[in-house]
Amino acid sequence: MAGGSKVFSVFMLIFYAILMYFVFVNNNMVAMYMMGIGMFIEALVNCICTFRSKTNK
């Protein structure tokens, strides 16, 4: 994921920990927005890394 970036992995871990907090305090709409944003960010970063690695070969 994300070219093996440790910084991005830690960022997403913290992001999803905050997401779990919102689920546990029953603030589900904020959690759903965060889930959508998190999945989009992961897909975007993976897409960028995939195309970048193919153009450098």
N, C-alpha and C positions, 0 to 999 in steps of 0.2 A: 504494500500500500504506500502510495506517495513516494515511491523511490526509496523506501527504507528510512524516511526522515523520522528521527526520534523526537524532534521538537513538535512536529505535526501530530505524532501519536500521543504525546503527553497532552497537547492542547485538546485533542478530541476526547481523551479520557476525562479531563476536567469538564469539558462541555457536556458529556453524557452523564457525569456524576451530578451536575446541576440539573440536568433533565430528570434524573431519577428523584431528586429532591422535590421537584415540582409535581411529579406523579404521586409521591408519598403524602404530600400536603394537599392532595386532591385539587390541584390547579391544572386540570387536564388540557385546557385550551392552550395555555402557554407551553405545556409539554408537547402538544401536537405541532405547534409552530416550530419549536426548537428541533423536534425530530425531523421535520421536513427540511429545515435549514441545514442540519447536520448531514443528512443524507445527500443533499445537493452539493455541499462543500466537499464531501468525500468523493463523490462522483466527478466533480469538476477537477479536483486535484489529480485523481487517478487518470482522467482523460488527458490532462496536460502532460503528465509524466509519461504516459504511453506514447503520445505523438512526439514528444521531445526526444525520447530514446530512439525512435525509428528514424528521425531525421538526422541524428548524429552518426548513424552507421554508415 
